[in-house]
Amino acid sequence: MRYADNITRLESEGAFVVLARARQMEREGKKVIHLQIGEPDFDTPRNITEAAYRAILNGQTHYAPSGGVPEAREVVADYMSRTRKVKWGAENAIIMPGCKPLIYCSMMALINPGDEIIVPNPGYPTYRSVTRFLGATPVPVKLREQNDFRFLVSDLEKLITSKTRMIILNSPENPTGGQLTWEDLEAIYAIAKKHDLWILSDEIYSRIVYDTEFKSVASISGALDRTVAIDGLSKTYAMTGWRLGFACMPKQLADYLFTLAINAFSSTATFTQYAMIEALTGPQDEIERMVAEFRRRRDVIVDGLNAIEGIKCLKPEGAFYVFPNITGTGLTSKQFADLALEQAGVACLSGAAFGEYGEGYARFSYANSIDNIRAALKKLTEVMATASR
């Protein structure tokens, strides 16, 4: 049987591959501490689940408009306008089942085969995977540890060619937890305007920031005309399984995405959109407590990793990942991740899973309890001490 050539250009995602290995080890009776997957270990706040339940009882179980329930789109537009200090209307907002469909559909609507897309590296694998699937070329811009895992604007400028079509941003960033500065964002927008480029800004970690404020390129004066700003409920509200993402963008692009939605999945589940309304307009106390707990966990894991010989770890500004430099162990990223899982029972990800510039690093998610993080650090310390002898 024959298959499409482009299907072979899609990548898997390392977190799910390692999760499968870890689950198999657990079935074999081995204990594993899961620090590999980016999923909050909290339950969805009760007021949100109750809103979904009420919506089901009220019959909100039928098709929704392709771009989202009108009142939900209004709430999204208001939320995005308020948190980015700009003005979007409901006509700019669109809701899809997760952020990945928004990334995919936006890129499908804007990229042609042969285009070049600048992607952060190390970075979320979906960016380069979808770029290649669409017949375009991902061009990596290096996130530099010595620059707090931000890329240099001078590096970005050198990568622009006549084929460049889009710059993808992710800030706060997966896997590093780094965040771009206002100066970075202003310079990036100036480059995008000069070369007539789109900016796709993945802002899923916008509410999970520490010791600083969230910064969006959409807030830069003039940027709305060429920016797709994507956010969602998975991380902030512990709703990964609900599959709820939203974005704001120029109206014409939003209209194209409505048509893509009709052809791909019809619409996002109706009752979940009423849960979204409650999430974005209801009490935020539990979210604030969750972020405060993430901050405590961050400090524990950063201090613990830095205490292990051969490992150096920066303190991230956002998200719930650390990206320690493990070159001092003498191991490759894959060797380190394999050793951590097989001998310490600690599941983490090879930095190389996030691109070639991730070699020499590993990613740990601290979306787990402090007790489990401390237990993982103890195991890693013991294993690395043995490995270094």
N, C-alpha and C positions, 0 to 999 in steps of 0.2 A: 504494500500500500504506500501511496505517496503522501507526504506532508508538506505544508507550506515552509519555504525556506526561512521565513522570518521567525518562526516559532522557536528555532534553535538559538536565536539571539537573546531570548529572555533568560534572566538569571533567577535562581532561587533566592531565599533570604536566609542568611547565616543563623539568625536567632532560632528559626523554626527547625533547621537542620540539627543544630545542637540540642534543641528541646527534644527532638525525636530520639537522639542518642541517649540523652539523660533519662528519658522515660523508659527506654529499654533497660538501662542499668537498674532503674528502680524496680522493674518487673523481675529482675534477676536477684532482687533482695538487697541491693546496694543503696546506701543513702546518698542523696545528691542535694546540695544547696543551690538553688536556682538564682543565679545572678546574670543570666544571659538574655532574658527577654524584657522588652520595654513595656511592661504592663503593671500599673499600680496594683498593690496587694490589698487595697481598700475596697469595700463594697460601694456600689452606687448609692449616693445619698437617698434616704427614704422618701423625701418629698418628690424626687424625680420619678422613682419607680411607682409611687402612688398616682402621679399625674398620668403616667402611661396606662396604668390600670383603669383609671377613670375614663380615659379616652377610649379604651377597648369597650368598656361597659356602655359608653355613649355611642357606640357604633362607628368609631373612627378606624375602620378596618378595611376600607375600600381603596380604590386607586386615588392617588393624590396627583395634582398637576406635576408635570415632569421636573420643573424647577423647584418644587416645594410648595407646601401649603401657604397661601398668601400671608396669613398672620404670622407664620413662622419666618417667612422671608423678611417681613417687616422687623421682627425682633432681631434677626441676624444683622440686618442693615444698621439698626440702631446700636447693637452691641459692638459691631466692628467700627462704626463711626465714633462711638464714645471711647473705645479703648485705643484707637489709632489717632484720635483727634482730627478727623477729617469728616467729609459729608458724603455718605453713600445713601441711595434710596433702595427701596425693595427691588427695583428693576435691575440693580447691580448685583443682587444677592442670589445665590443658588445653593441648594441643599442636595447632597448626594449621600449614598450609603458608605460613608467613610471618606477619609482624605485621599486615599489612593485613587479612587475613580476621578476625583477632581484633578489630581496631578496628571493622570493618564489622559483624561478628556481635554484638559487645557493644552497639553502638549500635542495631542492629535489635531486640535483645531489650529495650532499655530506653527507646526513644524512640517517641513517638506523633506523628502529624501534628499540627502546631500548637504543639508544644513549642518551647522556646528552649534552645539549647545555647551556652554561652560557650566561645569558641575563642581561642587566642592568635593575635595578629596583629601583625607578620608571623609566619606559622606554616605548618606543613606543610599543603599544599592539600587532602589527603585528608579532613581533619577537616570543613572547610566543605562539601566536595563531597558526602560521604556524608550530612551533616546535611540538605542541600537535597534529595538524592535520596529521603530518607525522609519528605519533606514537612514537615520542621521548619525552624526559622530559626536560622542561625548568628549569634551576637552577638559581635562582635570586642572583645576586651580588648587595649588597646594595650601592646605591649612598648616600653619607653622607653629610648632610648640612654643618656640621662643617669642612668638607674637600672641600668646594666649589662645592658640588654635584659631586665629583669624588669618585670612589670606592677605597678602600685601596688595594694595591697589595697583602698584607698579607691576606686579605679577599678572594681574588681570588685564591690564592694558596691553601687555605683550602678546596676549593670547587672541586678541580681536583680529579677525580677518574679514574679508568680503563675504564669507559664508556664515559668519556668526549670526545667529538669530535670537538667542535667548541666554540670559544669565539666571541660573537657579541659586537661590539663597535659602538657607535653613538656619534660623537664629532665634532662640538658642538652638544649638546644633546637636544632632545625633551623628556620630557617637561621642563627641568630645565635651559637650556641655558649654562650648565657647559661645560668645555672643558678639556680634559686630557693634562697633561704636557709631555714634551719630556722624562722626567725621567719615567713617567708612561708607556709611549709607549715602551720604551726600555725594561722595566721590563716585560711588557705583551708579547712582542715578545720573550723574553728569555724563559718565561714559555711555550709559544706555541711551540717553537722549542724543548724544553726539553721533552714535552709530545706528540709531533707530532700532534699538533692541527691546524685546520684551523682558520683563523681570517676573519670574515666578518665585514668590516668597512663601515658603512653607513655614508657617508660624504656629504649629501645633503645640509648642511648648511655651506659648506666650504668657501663660499665667504661672508657670513654674520657674520663677527667677528668684535669685537670692542676692541680698546686699546691693541691689541696683534696680533700675527700672527696665521694663521691656521696651525695645526699640523696633519699630517697623519702618521699612523703606517707604511704605505708603504714606507715612507722616511727612515725608519730604515734599515741599511745595512743588507741584507740577507732576508728581510721580503717578497719580491715579490713572492717567491716560494710557500708561504702558505697564501697569502692575496687576498681577493676579495675586491676591492675598488669601492664603488658605489657612483655615483653622478648624477646630472640631472639638468634640466632647470626650474622645477616648482617653486622653491623658489627664486633663484637668479634672474631669468629673468621674474618673474610674469607670468608663463606659466603653471599654474596648469591644465588647461583644455586641453592643447596640448598633454599631456601624453608622455613625452620624458625623458627617463632615460638612463644612460650609465654606463659602468663599465669596469675596466681592471682587468685581472686575468691571471693565467697560461694558456698557449695555449690549453692544453688538456681539461681543464675545460671549456674554451670558446667554444671549439668544441662540448662538451656535451650540452651546453646551446643552441647552434644553433639547435641541434636536438630537444630539448625541445620546442624551439620556433616554429619549423615547425609543431610539433604536437599540440601546444596550440593555436597559433594565426597567423601562417604563417610568418608575418613580421610586422614591424612598418610602419605606413603610410609614403609613400615615400616623398611627398612634405614637410612634417614636418621636415624631416632630412636635407633638404636644408635650412630650417629656422634655424636648429641647427648649421649648418656650419656658417651662418651669425652671430648667437648669440655668438659663441665661438671665431670668428675671427674678428668680426666687432667692432665698437666703444663701449667702456664700460662706457661712461660718465653717462648715465642714471642709470646704476647699482651702480656706486659710489654715485650718488645723493640719490638713494633709501636707501643704507646702512647708509648714513649720517642721513637721516630722521629717520630710525629705531633707530639709536643711540639716537637721541633727544627724541623720544617717550619712549625709555627704561628709560631714566633718569626721565622723567615725571611720569611714572607709578610706578617706584621704590620709588621715593620720596613720591608720593601720598599714596601708600599702607603702607609705614612705618609710615605715619602720622595717620593711623587708629588704634585705640586702639585694642590690641589683635592680630595684624598682624605684622609679621617681614618678610622682603623681601631682599634677597641678590641681588646684581647687576650682571646679567649674562654676560658672556664673548662673547656669540654668539647666533645665531638663533634669533627668535623674540617672545620669551616666558619668562614670569617670573613665579616663582614657590614659592609663599609666604607660610610661616609657619602660619597656622591659629589656632593653638592649643590654643592660648591665648583667643580666642573668646568663648571657651567652646563648640564649635560645632564640629561634625564630618565633614569630607570632603564633604560628600553628603548633609548633612544638610546645610552647608555653601553655596554650589553651588545652591541648591534648593532655599534658601533664597535670594541669589543674583539675581536669575532669576525671581522668582515669586513676590518679593517685591521691588527690586531695578530696575528690568528690565535690568539686566546686565548678559549676558550669559558667563559663564566660565565653567571650567571642574573640577570635583572632582579629587583630587590627587590620590584617590584610583583606579580610572579608569586606572592608569598606573602601577598598581601592589600594593601589600600589603604594601610596604615601602613608598608608596605615601600617605598613610593615615595621616591626619594632615596637608595636604597641598592642594592648589588649583592651577590650571594652568590658566593664562590669556595670550592670544595672544595680542601683541600690534601692529598687522598688521591692524591698524585702525588709523584714524586721531587723532591728538593731541586734537582737540576739543571734539571728541567723548570720548577719554580716560579721559579727565578732567571731562566731564559730568558723565561718569561712576563712577569715584572716588567720586564725590560729592554725587551721589545716594547711593553708598556703605557706605560712611561715615554716612549719615543720617540713613540708615537702621540699621547699626551695632550699632549706638548710641542708637537707640530704643530697639534693641534686647538685649543689655547688661543691660538694666534697669529692 
